[in-house]
Amino acid sequence: MPQADTLTVVHHDDTRTRFKDVRYQLHRDGIKIWSDEGEHLVTDVLMTEAYRQRTAK
């Protein structure tokens, strides 16, 4: 399951919802997101942007 430090969901009306430190799973019907605040199901998804910071070795 992918993880993201920052996940932005762009909705069909061009609004954005941002989540921090999440795991997520894309589905045909939308995206399921698990965060410290609980589980979220977003169904009106136009686009997603996920970022994960990696430490340099």
Steps between C-alpha positions, in 0.01 A plus 500: 500500500653835400588755765523876464621781720260730314205389288289753311169396347368728225123472469286543187405854607876586523501518881785326680519294815841441661597216729827453688684178585257253341471164335267483202350266245356604165178335385282534194245682717748737667775488758507350850726683745619396845637772728530572873148649473353171375392355169373720216334406171504769233293428190512824300866481396633681195869461584733414788848625590704297747841597640734299716817653647800272491806553713835510323741219578 
